[in-house]
């Protein structure tokens, strides 16, 4: 969940629309993300991340950082000395081209003197697909502040129509059937909508204790918690 100050106050969160060809929730608006790849595990095992995203397996943070770059064009990195870094537009363009050509994430960053910054992520939640679903996922959510000098842009392959939107506005559009937003995304937007600024969101994330959550599916096909609670 990439967040920044909203244009009219409050916060904005970045959502992308999944491809219509996706096997899972086509055309739904989601946070950038995806599956853990073998290279994510290798990067984590080799100690190739700067810092930690919290009490979570490092390969999950590696995947989140890689997917954020691939799907939204946002790079959260440090330089070799450990200082926060935000590459200029020509470097970002070169890195996107290198990644599209199949270059390994950590190796292409290293060639530019950069290291993936797990410390820029805060581990937020762990949702597991209901047992009634034919495709099951064990999904881990992170939250991060968007760099002020980078421009998010959907990759136009896996995801489309990247947009910065106030969480409450996204929920209202979903309620009017103007956006397809699945239950876990909606509930996270509902949580984000309760904060007045990015600092408050991040402070809340730092204070959280993450436990697995698995909704249930109602007979009408919609989803809910077995017991409605804010404890997640």
C-alpha positions as CSV (number, residue, x, y, z in Angstrom):
1,X,0.0,0.0,0.0
2,X,1.8,3.0,-1.3
3,X,0.6,6.2,0.4
4,X,1.2,10.0,0.0
5,X,-0.5,13.2,1.1
6,X,-3.8,13.8,-0.7
7,X,-4.2,16.8,-2.9
8,X,-7.1,18.0,-0.8
9,X,-5.7,16.9,2.5
10,X,-5.7,13.5,4.2
11,X,-3.9,10.7,2.3
12,X,-4.0,9.2,-1.2
13,X,-3.2,5.5,-2.0
14,X,-2.0,4.1,-5.3
15,X,-4.3,1.6,-7.0
16,X,-3.8,-0.2,-10.3
17,X,-6.4,-2.1,-12.4
18,X,-5.5,-5.7,-13.0
19,X,-5.5,-6.9,-16.6
20,X,-8.7,-8.2,-18.1
21,X,-6.7,-11.3,-19.0
22,X,-5.8,-12.1,-15.4
23,X,-7.0,-15.4,-14.1
24,X,-7.6,-13.9,-10.7
25,X,-9.9,-10.9,-10.2
26,X,-9.6,-9.5,-13.7
27,X,-10.2,-5.7,-14.0
28,X,-10.2,-5.3,-10.2
29,X,-8.4,-2.4,-8.6
30,X,-5.7,-3.5,-6.3
31,X,-2.5,-2.4,-4.5
32,X,0.7,-3.2,-6.5
33,X,2.0,-6.7,-5.6
34,X,2.5,-10.3,-6.7
35,X,3.9,-13.7,-5.9
36,X,7.3,-14.4,-4.4
37,X,9.8,-15.5,-7.1
38,X,12.9,-17.7,-6.7
39,X,15.1,-14.6,-7.0
40,X,13.3,-13.0,-4.1
41,X,14.3,-15.9,-1.9
42,X,17.8,-15.8,-3.2
43,X,18.2,-12.1,-2.6
44,X,16.9,-12.5,1.0
45,X,19.1,-15.6,1.7
46,X,22.2,-13.7,0.4
47,X,21.5,-10.7,2.7
48,X,20.8,-8.5,-0.3
49,X,18.3,-6.2,1.5
50,X,18.9,-3.1,3.5
51,X,17.1,-3.2,6.8
52,X,14.0,-5.0,7.7
53,X,10.2,-4.6,7.1
54,X,9.5,-6.0,10.6
55,X,8.5,-9.5,11.8
56,X,8.1,-11.0,8.4
57,X,10.2,-13.3,6.2
58,X,12.6,-11.2,4.2
59,X,11.8,-12.8,0.9
60,X,8.3,-11.3,1.2
61,X,9.8,-7.8,1.6
62,X,12.1,-8.5,-1.4
63,X,9.0,-9.5,-3.5
64,X,7.1,-6.4,-2.4
65,X,9.9,-4.1,-3.4
66,X,10.4,-5.8,-6.8
67,X,6.7,-5.9,-7.6
68,X,6.3,-2.3,-6.6
69,X,9.0,-1.4,-9.1
70,X,7.6,-3.7,-11.8
71,X,4.0,-2.7,-11.5
72,X,4.1,0.9,-10.3
73,X,7.6,2.1,-11.3
74,X,8.5,3.1,-7.8
75,X,11.9,2.2,-6.4
76,X,12.6,2.1,-2.7
77,X,16.4,1.8,-2.3
78,X,19.5,2.9,-0.4
79,X,23.0,3.5,-1.7
80,X,25.9,1.3,-0.9
81,X,26.7,3.5,2.2
82,X,23.2,2.9,3.5
83,X,21.9,6.4,2.8
84,X,18.4,6.9,1.4
85,X,18.5,7.3,-2.3
86,X,16.0,8.2,-5.0
87,X,17.3,7.7,-8.5
88,X,16.8,10.4,-11.1
89,X,14.4,9.8,-14.0
90,X,17.1,8.7,-16.5
91,X,18.4,6.0,-14.1
92,X,14.8,4.8,-13.4
93,X,14.2,4.6,-17.1
94,X,17.4,2.6,-17.6
95,X,16.5,0.3,-14.7
96,X,13.0,-0.3,-16.2
97,X,14.5,-1.3,-19.5
98,X,17.0,-3.6,-17.8
99,X,14.3,-5.3,-15.8
100,X,12.1,-5.7,-18.9
101,X,15.1,-7.3,-20.6
102,X,15.2,-9.9,-17.8
103,X,18.0,-8.7,-15.7
104,X,17.9,-9.8,-12.1
105,X,16.5,-7.2,-9.7
106,X,19.4,-7.0,-7.2
107,X,22.1,-7.3,-9.8
108,X,20.7,-4.4,-11.9
109,X,20.4,-2.2,-8.8
110,X,23.9,-3.1,-7.7
111,X,25.3,-2.0,-11.1
112,X,23.9,1.5,-10.3
113,X,25.2,1.4,-6.7
114,X,21.8,0.7,-5.1
115,X,20.3,-1.8,-2.6
116,X,16.6,-2.7,-2.1
117,X,15.4,-1.0,1.0
118,X,13.3,-3.4,3.1
119,X,13.3,-0.7,5.9
120,X,11.1,1.5,3.7
121,X,8.3,-1.0,4.1
122,X,6.2,-1.6,7.2
123,X,4.5,-5.0,7.6
124,X,0.8,-4.5,7.9
125,X,-1.3,-7.6,7.6
126,X,-1.6,-11.2,6.5
127,X,-4.8,-12.4,4.7
128,X,-5.6,-15.9,3.7
129,X,-8.1,-16.8,1.0
130,X,-11.3,-18.5,2.3
131,X,-11.4,-22.3,2.0
132,X,-14.4,-22.0,-0.4
133,X,-12.3,-20.3,-3.0
134,X,-10.8,-22.6,-5.8
135,X,-7.6,-20.6,-5.8
136,X,-5.9,-20.0,-2.4
137,X,-3.5,-17.3,-1.5
138,X,-1.5,-16.4,1.6
139,X,-1.1,-12.7,1.1
140,X,1.0,-10.3,3.1
141,X,0.4,-6.5,3.0
142,X,2.9,-3.8,3.5
143,X,2.6,0.0,3.7
144,X,5.2,2.5,2.5
145,X,5.5,6.3,2.0
146,X,5.8,7.2,-1.7
147,X,9.1,9.0,-2.6
148,X,8.3,12.6,-3.4
149,X,10.5,12.7,-6.5
150,X,9.3,9.6,-8.2
151,X,6.2,9.2,-10.4
152,X,4.1,6.1,-10.1
153,X,3.0,4.6,-13.4
154,X,1.3,1.2,-14.1
155,X,3.3,-1.1,-16.3
156,X,0.5,-1.5,-18.8
157,X,1.1,-5.3,-19.0
158,X,0.0,-6.9,-15.7
159,X,-1.8,-3.8,-14.5
160,X,-3.4,-0.7,-16.0
161,X,-4.9,2.6,-15.1
162,X,-2.7,3.4,-12.1
163,X,-4.4,6.1,-10.0
164,X,-3.8,8.0,-6.8
165,X,-7.1,8.2,-4.9
166,X,-8.4,9.0,-1.4
167,X,-9.3,5.7,0.3
168,X,-12.9,7.0,1.0
169,X,-13.3,8.0,-2.6
170,X,-12.2,4.5,-3.8
171,X,-14.7,2.9,-1.5
172,X,-17.5,5.2,-2.6
173,X,-16.8,4.4,-6.3
174,X,-16.8,0.7,-5.4
175,X,-20.1,1.1,-3.6
176,X,-21.5,2.6,-6.8
177,X,-20.1,-0.2,-8.9
178,X,-17.7,2.2,-10.7
179,X,-14.6,0.3,-9.6
180,X,-14.3,-3.4,-8.9
181,X,-12.6,-3.7,-5.5
182,X,-12.4,-7.1,-3.7
183,X,-13.1,-7.6,0.0
184,X,-9.5,-7.5,1.3
185,X,-8.6,-4.4,-0.6
186,X,-11.9,-2.7,0.5
187,X,-11.2,-3.5,4.1
188,X,-7.7,-2.1,3.9
189,X,-9.0,1.1,2.2
190,X,-11.6,1.4,5.1
191,X,-8.7,1.2,7.6
192,X,-6.6,3.8,5.7
193,X,-9.6,6.1,5.4
194,X,-9.5,6.6,9.2
195,X,-6.1,8.5,9.1
196,X,-5.6,12.2,8.5
197,X,-2.1,12.0,7.2
198,X,0.7,9.7,6.1
199,X,2.6,10.0,9.4
200,X,-0.4,8.7,11.3
201,X,-0.8,5.7,8.9
202,X,2.9,4.8,9.4
203,X,2.7,5.2,13.2
204,X,-0.3,2.9,13.3
205,X,1.5,0.3,11.1
206,X,4.6,0.4,13.4
207,X,2.4,-0.3,16.4
208,X,0.5,-3.2,14.9
209,X,0.8,-6.8,15.8
210,X,0.1,-8.9,12.7
211,X,-2.0,-12.1,12.9
212,X,-3.4,-14.2,10.0
213,X,-6.9,-13.3,8.9
214,X,-9.2,-15.6,6.8
215,X,-12.7,-14.3,5.8
216,X,-15.6,-16.5,5.2
217,X,-17.8,-16.6,2.1
218,X,-21.5,-16.1,2.6
219,X,-24.2,-18.1,0.7
220,X,-24.7,-15.1,-1.6
221,X,-21.0,-15.2,-2.7
222,X,-20.0,-12.1,-0.7
223,X,-17.3,-12.2,2.0
224,X,-17.2,-11.2,5.7
225,X,-15.3,-11.9,8.9
226,X,-16.6,-14.9,10.8
227,X,-16.9,-12.4,13.7
228,X,-16.9,-8.8,12.7
229,X,-13.9,-7.2,14.4
230,X,-11.3,-4.5,14.1
231,X,-8.7,-6.8,15.6
232,X,-7.1,-7.7,12.3
